[in-house]
Amino acid sequence: VQYACLYWIQHLEKSEAKPSDGGQVHKFLQEHLLHWLEALIWMGKVSEAIYAIDALRFITLLYCSALLFAPEKSIVRQQLRGQVPHWIGRLPNVRQDWSALHQTLEGHDVFYYAITFSSDSKLLASATEDGSIRIWDAATGVERLTYKLNGDSVTAIVFSPDNKTLALATHFQTVRLWDAATGLERYNLRGHQGPVDVIVFSSDGKLIASGSRDKTVKLWNVTTGTELHTLRGHDAKITTIVFLPDDRLLASASKDNTIRVWDTDTGDELQRFQDHEMVTSIAISPDGKLLVSGSFETVTMWHIASGAEQQSFEGHKGWLSDIAFSPDGKMLATASNDKTIKLWDTTVDTKREISDEDHKGWVNVLAFSPDRKLLASVSHDNTIKLWDAVSGVGKKIVGSHEAWINDVAFSPDSKLLATAGDKSVKLWDVVRGKERQKLEGHEEWVNGITFSPDGKLLASISIDKTIKLWDVATGAEKRTVEG
């Protein structure tokens, strides 16, 4: 009997039989799963079976306590309801179904600085202020690689477009390029004279640009690790770098109130756009022809080739906090700490305003849906709202969190909206206009979310030093990465 309990799964595997719903294996697990586990426990061999039933979340709960605390609608509870011991007179109140939390990825010991998905959605990279970097399998939550920068801290992290290289910006003035598959460092790019805060790959992955507090932008050859150009001219730290769509031009913004456009082949400065105030945000139109800057009360649109100011949009009564082009480039959305969002037609000097009657706090994040039909806004009044991107008319979703909302993201198919606030992430059904899931499990504020490119996973990052991966279809937590 002991042999049968231990090795029946191995015999099943070698027989090449194909278990199916309603088959013998299915019926056995429905009726005798807990009995089998109980036998293994008595034999002291429960660990031998874990690999075979890893997909059964119920394995971590044992017998009576498992039945008592399993959700009402769970398969195990439904199948084995009659196995609840009769001597237990009062059953605990339990949730109707499994928690939306699927996994918690643990391992780091300090605050997270950044997370990023690979473009194929298979990998998730995380970095912290203590210089530790981890790459996780996004499907299984298994930690694939761990790096450690001794005595240094990571300020930014990004995968190359082909996902073969992981780039790190560090406080100690370097850019590190790692082989994402092996964990081997390919290059340690030195040359900056101050902490590096911004890194970005060109769309073809051949170049990487870094921006530093030493007031310079550097361009590097990713294949050889050589410095191609040092772009000098800014008089303060670099805050933003953006490659234009064809990678031949690069735009950089600085606290010196200027935006500069550079030729990536020669390193020459081609255009300089001077703002009257510090530039807080920039955006490039999808066709690469227009550059928009936001500062105090003013949004300015520049024609990149000629350097001419094309339009200046005025109407905000505070600092610009975010700018977003619609995917077709015809609409521009701006958010400000004056509690308003404004929609601008980039082809004419007109605006549609979403006023402070709609948000009662600083509007801090905007996002257009990929299908160009909707604009989402979140505010420090703890609310999330959807707007028709053409008319500016409010849609029917009017949701909220219990505290400030820090991030918002549309799914790639524009059907779902994710928001991060307080200690939770919420998924909203855009079509029905209703909250679909509240993803709970973080112990501190959630400050960032991102969908995987295929839309199947959502990653959330929190100041509790964890990253959680959620299954978008079910709302289940797939993995938790700690540390």
C-alpha positions as CSV (number, residue, x, y, z in Angstrom):
1,V,0.0,0.0,0.0
2,Q,2.8,2.4,0.8
3,Y,4.4,1.8,-2.6
4,A,1.1,2.4,-4.3
5,C,0.6,5.7,-2.4
6,L,4.1,6.9,-3.3
7,Y,4.5,5.9,-6.9
8,W,1.2,5.6,-8.6
9,I,1.7,9.0,-10.3
10,Q,5.1,7.9,-11.7
11,H,3.4,4.8,-13.1
12,L,0.7,6.9,-14.6
13,E,3.2,9.2,-16.3
14,K,5.2,6.3,-17.8
15,S,2.0,4.6,-19.0
16,E,1.4,7.7,-21.3
17,A,-2.2,7.5,-20.3
18,K,-4.1,10.8,-20.8
19,P,-6.3,11.6,-17.8
20,S,-9.5,13.4,-18.7
21,D,-12.5,14.9,-16.9
22,G,-14.7,12.2,-15.6
23,G,-11.9,9.5,-15.9
24,Q,-10.6,7.3,-13.2
25,V,-7.9,9.7,-12.1
26,H,-10.3,12.6,-11.9
27,K,-12.8,10.6,-9.9
28,F,-10.1,9.4,-7.5
29,L,-8.9,12.9,-6.8
30,Q,-12.4,14.1,-6.3
31,E,-13.3,11.4,-3.8
32,H,-9.9,10.5,-2.2
33,L,-7.5,13.5,-2.5
34,L,-7.5,14.2,1.2
35,H,-7.4,10.6,2.1
36,W,-4.3,10.1,-0.1
37,L,-2.6,13.1,1.5
38,E,-3.5,11.8,5.0
39,A,-1.8,8.5,4.2
40,L,1.3,10.2,2.9
41,I,1.4,12.3,6.1
42,W,1.3,9.2,8.2
43,M,4.1,7.7,6.1
44,G,6.1,10.9,6.5
45,K,6.2,11.2,2.7
46,V,3.9,14.2,1.9
47,S,6.8,16.1,0.2
48,E,7.1,13.3,-2.4
49,A,3.7,14.2,-3.8
50,I,4.0,18.0,-3.9
51,Y,5.6,18.1,-7.3
52,A,2.7,16.2,-8.9
53,I,0.0,18.4,-7.4
54,D,1.6,21.8,-7.4
55,A,-1.3,23.1,-9.4
56,L,-3.7,22.2,-6.6
57,R,-3.6,25.2,-4.3
58,F,-5.4,23.1,-1.7
59,I,-2.2,21.2,-1.0
60,T,-1.1,23.8,1.6
61,L,-4.2,23.2,3.6
62,L,-4.6,19.9,5.4
63,Y,-7.7,17.8,6.0
64,C,-10.1,19.4,8.5
65,S,-8.7,22.9,8.4
66,A,-8.6,22.7,4.6
67,L,-12.3,21.9,4.4
68,L,-13.2,24.5,7.0
69,F,-11.4,27.4,5.4
70,A,-11.6,26.6,1.7
71,P,-13.9,29.0,-0.2
72,E,-17.6,28.1,-0.4
73,K,-17.5,27.8,-4.2
74,S,-14.1,26.0,-4.5
75,I,-14.2,22.6,-6.2
76,V,-12.7,20.8,-3.1
77,R,-15.3,22.3,-0.8
78,Q,-18.1,21.3,-3.1
79,Q,-16.9,17.8,-3.7
80,L,-15.9,17.0,0.0
81,R,-18.6,19.0,1.9
82,G,-19.8,15.7,3.4
83,Q,-16.3,15.1,4.9
84,V,-16.5,18.0,7.4
85,P,-16.2,16.4,10.9
86,H,-19.5,16.3,12.6
87,W,-18.0,17.3,16.0
88,I,-17.4,20.8,14.6
89,G,-20.6,22.7,15.5
90,R,-19.9,26.1,14.0
91,L,-18.2,26.7,10.7
92,P,-16.2,29.8,10.1
93,N,-17.3,32.5,7.7
94,V,-15.2,32.2,4.5
95,R,-15.1,34.0,1.2
96,Q,-17.1,32.7,-1.7
97,D,-14.1,31.9,-3.9
98,W,-10.3,31.9,-3.9
99,S,-8.6,35.2,-3.3
100,A,-7.7,37.1,-6.5
101,L,-4.1,37.0,-5.2
102,H,-2.3,34.2,-7.1
103,Q,1.3,34.6,-6.1
104,T,3.6,36.8,-4.0
105,L,7.1,37.1,-5.2
106,E,9.5,37.5,-2.3
107,G,13.2,37.9,-2.0
108,H,14.3,41.5,-1.7
109,D,14.9,43.0,1.7
110,V,14.5,46.7,0.9
111,F,12.3,49.1,-1.1
112,Y,11.8,48.4,-4.8
113,Y,12.9,51.0,-7.3
114,A,11.7,49.5,-10.5
115,I,10.0,46.6,-12.2
116,T,9.8,45.8,-15.9
117,F,8.4,43.1,-18.1
118,S,10.2,41.7,-21.1
119,S,8.5,42.5,-24.4
120,D,7.4,38.8,-24.8
121,S,5.8,38.8,-21.3
122,K,7.9,35.8,-20.2
123,L,10.2,37.6,-17.8
124,L,9.8,40.1,-15.0
125,A,12.8,42.0,-13.7
126,S,13.0,43.8,-10.3
127,A,15.6,46.1,-8.8
128,T,16.0,47.7,-5.4
129,E,17.9,50.4,-3.7
130,D,20.4,48.0,-2.2
131,G,21.7,47.0,-5.6
132,S,19.9,43.6,-5.9
133,I,18.3,42.6,-9.2
134,R,16.2,39.6,-9.8
135,I,14.7,38.1,-13.0
136,W,11.6,36.0,-12.5
137,D,9.7,33.6,-14.7
138,A,6.4,35.5,-15.1
139,A,4.4,32.3,-15.7
140,T,5.7,30.3,-12.7
141,G,7.1,32.9,-10.4
142,V,10.4,31.0,-10.2
143,E,13.4,33.2,-9.6
144,R,15.6,32.7,-12.6
145,L,18.6,34.9,-11.8
146,T,19.8,37.1,-9.0
147,Y,22.4,39.8,-9.4
148,K,24.0,41.9,-6.7
149,L,25.8,45.2,-7.2
150,N,27.9,45.5,-4.1
151,G,27.9,48.9,-2.6
152,D,25.7,50.4,-5.3
153,S,22.0,51.0,-5.8
154,V,19.8,50.7,-8.9
155,T,17.8,53.7,-10.0
156,A,16.3,52.3,-13.3
157,I,16.0,49.0,-15.1
158,V,14.9,48.1,-18.6
159,F,15.0,45.1,-21.0
160,S,16.3,45.5,-24.5
161,P,13.7,45.1,-27.3
162,D,14.9,41.6,-28.0
163,N,14.9,40.7,-24.3
164,K,18.5,39.5,-24.4
165,T,20.0,42.3,-22.4
166,L,19.0,43.9,-19.1
167,A,20.2,47.4,-18.6
168,L,20.6,49.0,-15.1
169,A,21.2,52.6,-14.2
170,T,23.1,53.1,-10.9
171,H,23.7,55.7,-8.3
172,F,27.4,55.2,-8.7
173,Q,27.5,56.8,-12.1
174,T,27.4,53.7,-14.3
175,V,25.2,51.8,-16.7
176,R,25.4,48.0,-16.4
177,L,24.5,45.7,-19.3
178,W,23.7,42.1,-18.3
179,D,23.0,39.0,-20.3
180,A,19.4,38.3,-19.3
181,A,19.7,34.6,-19.9
182,T,22.9,33.8,-18.1
183,G,23.3,36.7,-15.6
184,L,26.7,37.5,-16.8
185,E,27.7,41.1,-17.0
186,R,28.5,42.1,-20.5
187,Y,29.6,45.7,-20.0
188,N,30.0,48.2,-17.2
189,L,29.6,51.5,-19.0
190,R,31.6,54.2,-17.2
191,G,31.9,57.9,-18.0
192,H,29.2,59.8,-16.2
193,Q,30.3,62.1,-13.3
194,G,27.0,61.8,-11.3
195,P,24.3,59.3,-10.6
196,V,22.4,58.0,-13.6
197,D,18.7,58.4,-13.3
198,V,17.4,57.6,-16.8
199,I,18.1,54.9,-19.4
200,V,16.3,54.0,-22.6
201,F,17.0,51.6,-25.5
202,S,16.4,52.6,-29.1
203,S,13.6,50.7,-30.8
204,D,16.1,48.5,-32.7
205,G,18.1,47.8,-29.5
206,K,21.4,48.9,-31.0
207,L,21.7,52.0,-28.8
208,I,21.1,52.9,-25.2
209,A,20.9,56.4,-23.9
210,S,21.6,57.4,-20.3
211,G,20.8,60.6,-18.5
212,S,22.7,61.8,-15.4
213,R,22.8,64.4,-12.7
214,D,26.1,65.5,-14.3
215,K,23.9,67.3,-16.9
216,T,24.8,65.1,-19.8
217,V,23.3,62.4,-21.9
218,K,25.5,59.6,-23.2
219,L,24.9,57.3,-26.2
220,W,26.4,53.8,-26.1
221,N,26.7,51.0,-28.6
222,V,25.0,48.0,-27.0
223,T,26.9,45.4,-29.1
224,T,30.4,46.7,-28.3
225,G,29.8,48.6,-25.1
226,T,31.6,51.7,-26.5
227,E,30.6,55.3,-25.8
228,L,29.5,56.9,-29.1
229,H,28.6,60.4,-28.0
230,T,28.4,62.6,-24.9
231,L,25.6,65.1,-25.4
232,R,26.4,68.3,-23.6
233,G,24.5,71.5,-23.3
234,H,22.0,71.1,-20.5
235,D,22.7,73.1,-17.3
236,A,20.9,70.8,-14.8
237,K,20.1,67.2,-14.2
238,I,18.5,65.2,-17.0
239,T,14.9,64.2,-16.2
240,T,13.6,62.5,-19.4
241,I,15.0,60.9,-22.5
242,V,12.9,59.8,-25.5
243,F,14.0,58.3,-28.8
244,L,11.9,59.4,-31.7
245,P,10.2,56.6,-33.7
246,D,13.0,56.2,-36.3
247,D,15.8,56.3,-33.7
248,R,17.7,58.9,-35.7
249,L,16.8,61.6,-33.2
250,L,16.7,61.8,-29.4
251,A,15.0,64.3,-27.2
252,S,16.1,65.1,-23.6
253,A,14.5,67.3,-21.0
254,S,16.3,68.9,-18.0
255,K,15.6,70.9,-15.0
256,D,17.3,73.8,-16.8
257,N,13.9,74.5,-18.5
258,T,15.0,73.2,-21.9
259,I,14.3,70.3,-24.2
260,R,17.0,69.5,-26.7
261,V,16.8,67.3,-29.8
262,W,20.0,65.4,-30.8
263,D,21.2,63.6,-33.9
264,T,22.0,60.1,-32.7
265,D,24.5,59.5,-35.6
266,T,26.6,62.6,-35.1
267,G,25.8,63.7,-31.5
268,D,25.0,67.2,-32.7
269,E,22.3,69.3,-31.1
270,L,19.7,70.0,-33.7
271,Q,17.0,71.9,-31.8
272,R,16.6,73.6,-28.5
273,F,13.2,74.4,-27.0
274,Q,13.2,76.9,-24.2
275,D,10.4,76.9,-21.8
276,H,9.6,79.7,-19.3
277,E,9.4,77.2,-16.4
278,M,10.9,73.9,-15.5
279,V,9.7,71.2,-17.9
280,T,7.8,68.6,-15.9
281,S,6.8,66.3,-18.7
282,I,7.3,65.7,-22.4
283,A,5.7,63.6,-25.1
284,I,6.4,62.8,-28.7
285,S,3.6,62.4,-31.3
286,P,3.3,58.9,-32.8
287,D,4.6,60.1,-36.1
288,G,7.7,61.6,-34.5
289,K,7.0,65.1,-35.9
290,L,5.8,66.9,-32.8
291,L,7.1,67.4,-29.4
292,V,5.0,68.6,-26.5
293,S,6.3,70.0,-23.2
294,G,4.4,70.8,-20.0
295,S,5.4,73.2,-17.4
296,F,3.6,75.7,-15.1
297,E,0.1,76.4,-16.6
298,T,1.3,76.0,-20.1
299,V,1.5,73.2,-22.7
300,T,3.7,74.0,-25.7
301,M,3.8,72.1,-29.0
302,W,6.9,72.2,-31.1
303,H,7.6,71.1,-34.7
304,I,10.7,69.1,-34.3
305,A,12.2,69.5,-37.8
306,S,11.8,73.3,-38.0
307,G,12.1,74.1,-34.3
308,A,9.1,76.3,-34.6
309,E,6.5,76.6,-31.8
310,Q,3.4,75.3,-33.4
311,Q,0.9,75.9,-30.6
312,S,0.7,77.0,-27.0
313,F,-2.2,75.7,-25.0
314,E,-3.0,77.8,-21.9
315,G,-5.7,77.2,-19.4
316,H,-4.3,75.2,-16.6
317,K,-3.8,76.9,-13.3
318,G,-1.0,74.8,-11.9
319,W,2.0,72.5,-12.8
320,L,1.5,70.0,-15.5
321,S,1.7,66.4,-14.1
322,D,1.2,64.3,-17.2
323,I,0.9,64.5,-21.0
324,A,-0.4,61.8,-23.3
325,F,-0.9,61.6,-27.1
326,S,-3.8,59.5,-28.4
327,P,-2.5,56.7,-30.6
328,D,-3.4,58.5,-33.8
329,G,-1.7,61.7,-32.6
330,K,-4.8,63.8,-33.1
331,M,-5.7,64.4,-29.5
332,L,-3.5,65.4,-26.6
333,A,-4.5,65.0,-22.9
334,T,-2.9,67.0,-20.2
335,A,-3.3,66.7,-16.4
336,S,-2.4,69.3,-13.8
337,N,-2.3,69.8,-10.0
338,D,-5.1,72.3,-10.6
339,K,-7.4,69.3,-10.5
340,T,-8.3,69.5,-14.2
341,I,-7.7,67.4,-17.3
342,K,-7.8,69.1,-20.7
343,L,-8.2,67.4,-24.1
344,W,-6.7,69.3,-27.0
345,D,-7.1,68.9,-30.7
346,T,-3.6,69.0,-32.1
347,T,-4.8,70.0,-35.5
348,V,-6.4,73.2,-34.4
349,D,-6.1,75.5,-31.4
350,T,-9.1,74.2,-29.4
351,K,-9.6,72.4,-26.2
352,R,-12.2,70.3,-24.4
353,E,-11.9,70.7,-20.6
354,I,-12.7,68.3,-17.9
355,S,-13.0,70.7,-15.0
356,D,-12.5,70.6,-11.3
357,E,-16.2,69.9,-10.9
358,D,-15.3,66.3,-11.9
359,H,-12.2,65.7,-9.8
360,K,-11.8,67.2,-6.4
361,G,-8.0,66.7,-6.1
362,W,-4.8,66.9,-8.1
363,V,-5.1,64.8,-11.3
364,N,-1.8,63.0,-11.3
365,V,-2.0,60.3,-14.0
366,L,-3.6,60.0,-17.5
367,A,-3.8,57.2,-20.0
368,F,-5.4,56.8,-23.4
369,S,-6.9,53.5,-24.3
370,P,-5.0,51.7,-27.1
371,D,-8.2,51.9,-29.3
372,R,-8.1,55.7,-28.9
373,K,-11.7,55.9,-27.7
374,L,-11.2,56.5,-24.0
375,L,-9.2,58.6,-21.6
376,A,-8.7,57.5,-18.0
377,S,-7.9,59.9,-15.2
378,V,-7.0,59.3,-11.6
379,S,-6.8,61.9,-8.9
380,H,-5.7,62.5,-5.4
381,D,-9.4,62.7,-4.5
382,N,-9.1,58.9,-4.7
383,T,-11.3,58.5,-7.8
384,I,-11.0,57.0,-11.2
385,K,-12.9,58.3,-14.1
386,L,-13.3,57.5,-17.8
387,W,-14.0,60.0,-20.5
388,D,-14.9,59.9,-24.2
389,A,-11.6,60.9,-25.8
390,V,-13.3,62.8,-28.6
391,S,-16.1,64.7,-26.8
392,G,-14.7,64.9,-23.3
393,V,-18.0,63.6,-22.0
394,G,-17.7,61.5,-18.8
395,K,-18.4,57.8,-19.1
396,K,-20.2,55.7,-16.5
397,I,-17.3,54.4,-14.5
398,V,-16.9,56.5,-11.4
399,G,-14.8,54.4,-9.1
400,S,-12.5,55.0,-6.2
401,H,-9.9,53.6,-3.8
402,E,-9.6,54.2,-0.1
403,A,-6.5,56.4,-0.5
404,W,-4.5,58.1,-3.2
405,I,-4.3,56.4,-6.6
406,N,-0.8,56.1,-7.9
407,D,-1.1,54.5,-11.3
408,V,-3.5,53.5,-14.1
409,A,-3.1,51.3,-17.1
410,F,-5.4,50.0,-19.9
411,S,-5.1,46.4,-21.1
412,P,-3.8,46.0,-24.6
413,D,-7.3,45.3,-25.9
414,S,-8.7,48.3,-24.2
415,K,-11.4,46.2,-22.4
416,L,-9.9,46.5,-18.9
417,L,-8.6,49.3,-16.8
418,A,-6.3,48.6,-13.9
419,T,-5.7,51.1,-11.0
420,A,-3.3,51.1,-8.1
421,G,-4.1,52.8,-4.9
422,D,-4.0,52.2,-1.1
423,K,-2.9,48.6,-0.6
424,S,-4.9,47.2,-3.6
425,V,-5.2,46.9,-7.3
426,K,-8.6,47.2,-9.0
427,L,-9.6,45.8,-12.3
428,W,-12.5,47.6,-14.1
429,D,-14.6,46.3,-16.9
430,V,-14.5,49.2,-19.4
431,V,-17.5,48.0,-21.4
432,R,-19.9,47.4,-18.5
433,G,-18.5,50.2,-16.4
434,K,-18.2,48.2,-13.3
435,E,-15.5,47.1,-10.9
436,R,-14.5,43.5,-11.8
437,Q,-12.0,42.6,-9.2
438,K,-10.2,44.0,-6.2
439,L,-6.8,42.4,-6.0
440,E,-5.7,42.4,-2.4
441,G,-2.6,41.0,-0.8
442,H,-0.1,43.8,-0.6
443,E,0.6,45.1,2.9
444,E,1.6,48.6,2.0
445,W,0.8,51.1,-0.8
446,V,0.8,49.9,-4.3
447,N,2.7,52.5,-6.4
448,G,3.0,50.9,-9.8
449,I,1.2,48.5,-12.2
450,T,1.8,47.3,-15.7
451,F,0.1,44.8,-18.1
452,S,2.2,42.3,-19.9
453,P,2.3,42.9,-23.7
454,D,-0.1,40.0,-24.3
455,G,-2.5,41.3,-21.7
456,K,-2.6,38.0,-19.8
457,L,-0.7,39.2,-16.7
458,L,-0.7,42.2,-14.5
459,A,2.3,43.1,-12.3
460,S,2.0,45.3,-9.2
461,I,4.8,46.8,-7.1
462,S,4.4,48.0,-3.6
463,I,6.5,49.7,-0.9
464,D,6.0,46.5,1.1
465,K,9.0,45.2,-1.0
466,T,6.9,42.8,-3.0
467,I,5.9,42.4,-6.6
468,K,2.7,40.4,-7.3
469,L,1.7,38.8,-10.6
470,W,-2.0,38.5,-11.3
471,D,-3.9,36.5,-13.8
472,V,-6.0,39.0,-15.7
473,A,-8.6,36.6,-16.8
474,T,-9.4,35.2,-13.4
475,G,-8.0,37.8,-11.0
476,A,-6.0,35.1,-9.3
477,E,-2.6,35.9,-7.8
478,K,-0.1,33.8,-9.7
479,R,3.2,34.7,-8.0
480,T,4.7,36.9,-5.3
481,V,8.3,38.1,-5.5
482,E,9.7,39.5,-2.2
483,G,12.7,41.5,-1.6
